[in-house]
Amino acid sequence: MQQYKQSERMERTSRHEIDDVMIKDPYCEVYFPQRTGIKAIINGKEFFFCSKECRDKFLANKGDEAK
C-alpha cells in the first residue's frame, strides 16, 4: 500500500509540474532544492543558502560583493 501512495504522488508531480527548483549556494556553490534553503535579503537582492552556516560565512566574508 505504501508503494501505491508513492507512485500516485509521483504521477501528480510528473504531469508538467515542477516539484522544486535546484539552486546554487553563493558561498559553498552546492546545489540544493530552493524550498529547503535559508533565504536572506542582502542589499535588496534575494539569496538562498544551503545552511545557516553558509549564510553567516557569506555575510562575514562576501556580503559587500552582493551589491
C-alpha positions, -999 to +999 in steps of 0.1 A: +000+000+000+028+024+008+042+018-027+009+028-043+008+061-024+044+069-036+036+062-072+004+082-070+024+112-057+049+108-085+022+108-111+007+140-097+041+158-098+052+144-132+023+158-152+041+190-163+045+203-128+078+214-112+082+199-077+111+223-068+140+242-084+176+234-077+197+264-069+233+271-061+245+284-027+265+315-034+290+307-007+298+270-010+285+265-045+265+234-036+232+228-054+201+222-033+163+224-035+151+260-031+123+250-007+150+238+018+172+269+016+178+297+040+166+330+025+184+363+030+178+397+015+212+415+011+213+450-003+178+444-017+188+412-035+174+378-026+199+350-019+193+314-008+218+293+012+220+256+019+226+263+056+227+290+082+265+285+085+269+293+048+247+323+051+267+336+080+300+330+063+288+347+032+277+377+052+310+379+071+333+373+040+314+383+008+284+403+018+299+435+004+303+418-030+265+413-033+259+450-041 
